[in-house]
């Protein structure tokens, strides 16, 4: 094994990561909300970075609404409770609507769509859709974590007398639980970001609070998109 093998492998993972449009979008999102946190809504360089990055991100999201539209009409796993199915499909519908309307907002900000008042109204409607999808995501993750907890406790009873952490099925459920817990935190924090962007509670959720929460959820999204490292082969 040469001295360059490790850095070469690390760079290969970085290239794989940066080749994802979603990853680049989330990095830009972190820059956007980090700038919002620094500016606190005041005019200046940080606010200019916030606005320009926000506009640039909309290009990454062109036709992205198709992803959630596809998820909306796709079948769900067997055994999923009806309430979770309805919440999941509502999330897909709202997120797809947000991404579609966001394209009109982009057209308005670039000057292609001339009706500024209507573009601003569509922008607010799209943010309400995003907030709704975040609420649905939060409820879905709570429901799925509850189901996972029940199945893990049942598996623990079956594995009594043996090391549960050596059981592959238990480890898979534990990893799934950790991933869903992180997704729950992100979805709940995104609700705060949406409330801040809509200025529904301007005294409590200031641009700085919105920026802080948005920056945190962006870092979570960046982490979730990290490629898995290849397992090292033992001789």
C-alpha positions as CSV (number, residue, x, y, z in Angstrom):
1,X,0.0,0.0,0.0
2,X,1.6,3.3,-1.2
3,X,1.6,6.5,0.9
4,X,-0.7,8.1,-1.7
5,X,-3.4,5.4,-1.5
6,X,-5.2,6.9,1.5
7,X,-5.3,10.6,0.2
8,X,-6.3,9.3,-3.2
9,X,-9.2,7.3,-1.8
10,X,-10.3,10.4,0.3
11,X,-10.2,12.6,-2.8
12,X,-12.2,10.1,-4.8
13,X,-14.9,10.2,-2.1
14,X,-14.8,14.0,-2.2
15,X,-15.1,14.0,-6.0
16,X,-18.0,11.6,-5.8
17,X,-19.7,13.8,-3.2
18,X,-19.2,17.1,-5.1
19,X,-20.5,15.4,-8.3
20,X,-23.9,15.3,-6.7
21,X,-26.1,18.4,-7.6
22,X,-27.9,17.9,-4.3
23,X,-24.6,18.1,-2.4
24,X,-23.6,21.3,-4.1
25,X,-27.0,22.8,-3.5
26,X,-26.8,22.0,0.3
27,X,-23.3,23.6,0.4
28,X,-24.7,26.7,-1.2
29,X,-27.6,26.6,1.3
30,X,-25.1,26.6,4.2
31,X,-23.4,29.6,2.7
32,X,-26.8,31.3,2.2
33,X,-28.1,30.8,5.7
34,X,-24.7,31.5,7.2
35,X,-24.7,34.8,5.5
36,X,-28.3,35.4,6.7
37,X,-27.1,34.7,10.3
38,X,-24.2,37.2,9.9
39,X,-26.3,40.0,8.3
40,X,-29.3,39.6,10.7
41,X,-31.3,41.3,7.9
42,X,-29.1,44.4,7.7
43,X,-27.9,45.7,4.4
44,X,-24.3,44.9,3.5
45,X,-22.0,42.3,2.0
46,X,-23.4,39.3,4.0
47,X,-27.0,40.2,2.9
48,X,-25.8,40.4,-0.8
49,X,-24.2,37.0,-0.4
50,X,-27.5,35.7,1.1
51,X,-29.6,37.0,-1.8
52,X,-27.2,36.0,-4.6
53,X,-26.7,32.5,-3.2
54,X,-30.5,32.1,-2.8
55,X,-31.0,33.0,-6.5
56,X,-28.2,30.7,-7.6
57,X,-29.6,27.8,-5.7
58,X,-32.9,28.0,-7.6
59,X,-31.0,26.9,-10.8
60,X,-30.0,23.6,-9.0
61,X,-33.7,23.0,-8.3
62,X,-35.0,23.4,-11.9
63,X,-37.4,20.4,-12.6
64,X,-36.5,18.9,-9.2
65,X,-40.2,18.8,-8.5
66,X,-40.4,15.7,-10.7
67,X,-38.6,13.7,-8.0
68,X,-41.3,14.1,-5.4
69,X,-44.0,13.8,-8.1
70,X,-42.6,10.4,-8.8
71,X,-42.5,9.5,-5.1
72,X,-46.1,10.7,-4.9
73,X,-47.4,8.1,-7.4
74,X,-45.0,5.3,-6.3
75,X,-46.3,2.4,-4.2
76,X,-45.5,2.3,-0.5
77,X,-44.0,-0.6,1.4
78,X,-46.5,-3.2,2.6
79,X,-47.6,-2.9,6.2
80,X,-47.2,0.9,6.4
81,X,-50.1,2.4,8.4
82,X,-52.7,4.4,6.5
83,X,-52.0,7.6,8.5
84,X,-48.2,7.4,7.7
85,X,-49.0,6.8,4.0
86,X,-51.3,9.9,3.9
87,X,-48.7,12.0,5.7
88,X,-45.9,10.8,3.4
89,X,-47.9,11.4,0.2
90,X,-48.9,14.9,1.6
91,X,-45.3,15.6,2.1
92,X,-44.4,14.6,-1.5
93,X,-47.3,16.7,-2.9
94,X,-46.4,19.8,-0.9
95,X,-42.7,19.6,-1.6
96,X,-43.3,19.0,-5.3
97,X,-45.6,22.0,-5.4
98,X,-43.0,24.1,-3.5
99,X,-40.3,23.2,-6.0
100,X,-42.6,23.9,-9.0
101,X,-43.7,27.3,-7.7
102,X,-40.1,28.1,-6.8
103,X,-39.3,28.0,-10.6
104,X,-41.8,30.8,-11.1
105,X,-40.1,32.8,-8.3
106,X,-36.8,32.3,-10.1
107,X,-38.3,33.6,-13.3
108,X,-39.6,36.6,-11.4
109,X,-36.3,37.4,-9.8
110,X,-34.4,37.1,-13.1
111,X,-36.8,39.5,-14.8
112,X,-38.3,36.9,-17.2
113,X,-41.6,36.9,-15.4
114,X,-42.6,40.6,-15.2
115,X,-45.5,40.5,-12.7
116,X,-43.5,41.2,-9.5
117,X,-46.5,41.3,-7.1
118,X,-47.8,37.9,-8.3
119,X,-44.3,36.5,-8.1
120,X,-44.0,37.6,-4.5
121,X,-47.4,36.0,-3.7
122,X,-46.4,32.8,-5.4
123,X,-43.1,32.9,-3.4
124,X,-45.1,33.1,-0.1
125,X,-47.4,30.2,-1.2
126,X,-44.4,28.1,-2.1
127,X,-42.9,28.7,1.4
128,X,-46.2,27.7,3.0
129,X,-46.0,24.5,1.0
130,X,-42.5,23.9,2.2
131,X,-43.5,24.5,5.8
132,X,-46.4,22.0,5.4
133,X,-44.0,19.4,3.9
134,X,-41.6,19.9,6.8
135,X,-44.5,19.4,9.3
136,X,-45.6,16.2,7.5
137,X,-41.9,15.0,7.5
138,X,-41.7,15.6,11.2
139,X,-44.9,13.6,11.9
140,X,-43.8,10.8,9.5
141,X,-40.4,10.4,11.3
142,X,-42.1,10.4,14.7
143,X,-44.4,7.6,13.5
144,X,-41.6,5.6,11.9
145,X,-39.5,5.9,15.0
146,X,-42.3,4.6,17.1
147,X,-42.7,1.6,14.8
148,X,-39.0,1.0,14.9
149,X,-38.9,1.1,18.6
150,X,-41.6,-1.5,18.9
151,X,-39.9,-3.9,16.4
152,X,-36.5,-3.4,18.2
153,X,-38.0,-4.2,21.6
154,X,-39.5,-7.3,20.1
155,X,-36.2,-8.3,18.6
156,X,-34.4,-7.7,21.9
157,X,-36.8,-10.2,23.6
158,X,-36.0,-12.8,20.9
159,X,-32.3,-12.2,21.3
160,X,-32.3,-12.6,25.1
161,X,-29.1,-14.2,26.4
162,X,-27.1,-13.1,23.3
163,X,-25.3,-9.9,22.4
164,X,-27.9,-7.9,20.4
165,X,-25.2,-5.7,18.9
166,X,-23.7,-8.7,17.1
167,X,-27.1,-9.4,15.4
168,X,-27.1,-8.0,11.9
169,X,-30.8,-7.3,11.8
170,X,-30.7,-5.4,15.1
171,X,-27.7,-3.3,14.0
172,X,-29.6,-2.4,10.8
173,X,-32.6,-1.3,12.8
174,X,-30.4,0.7,15.1
175,X,-28.8,2.5,12.2
176,X,-32.2,3.2,10.6
177,X,-33.3,4.6,14.0
178,X,-30.3,6.9,14.2
179,X,-30.9,8.1,10.6
180,X,-34.6,8.8,11.3
181,X,-33.8,10.6,14.5
182,X,-31.5,12.9,12.6
183,X,-34.1,13.4,9.9
184,X,-36.6,14.3,12.6
185,X,-34.4,17.0,14.1
186,X,-33.8,18.4,10.6
187,X,-37.5,18.5,9.7
188,X,-38.4,20.1,13.0
189,X,-35.7,22.8,12.6
190,X,-36.8,23.4,9.0
191,X,-40.3,24.3,10.3
192,X,-38.6,27.1,12.3
193,X,-36.7,28.2,9.2
194,X,-40.0,28.4,7.2
195,X,-41.7,30.4,9.9
196,X,-38.7,32.8,9.9
197,X,-38.8,33.2,6.1
198,X,-42.5,33.9,6.2
199,X,-42.0,36.3,9.1
200,X,-44.9,34.7,11.0
201,X,-43.2,35.5,14.3
202,X,-40.7,38.3,13.5
203,X,-40.0,39.3,17.2
204,X,-39.1,35.7,18.2
205,X,-37.7,34.3,15.0
206,X,-35.4,37.0,13.7
207,X,-33.3,36.7,10.5
208,X,-30.4,35.7,12.7
209,X,-32.4,32.9,14.3
210,X,-33.6,31.8,10.8
211,X,-30.0,31.9,9.6
212,X,-28.7,29.8,12.5
213,X,-31.4,27.1,12.1
214,X,-31.0,27.1,8.3
215,X,-27.2,26.7,8.6
216,X,-27.6,23.8,11.1
217,X,-30.1,22.0,8.8
218,X,-27.8,22.6,5.8
219,X,-24.9,20.9,7.7
220,X,-27.2,18.0,8.6
221,X,-28.2,17.7,4.9
222,X,-24.5,17.8,3.8
223,X,-23.8,15.0,6.4
224,X,-26.7,12.9,5.1
225,X,-25.4,13.0,1.6
226,X,-21.9,11.9,2.5
227,X,-20.9,8.7,0.5
228,X,-20.3,5.6,2.5
229,X,-16.7,4.6,2.8
230,X,-15.7,1.3,1.2
231,X,-15.2,-1.5,3.8
232,X,-11.5,-2.3,4.3
233,X,-10.6,-5.8,3.4
234,X,-8.9,-7.7,6.2
235,X,-6.3,-10.3,5.2
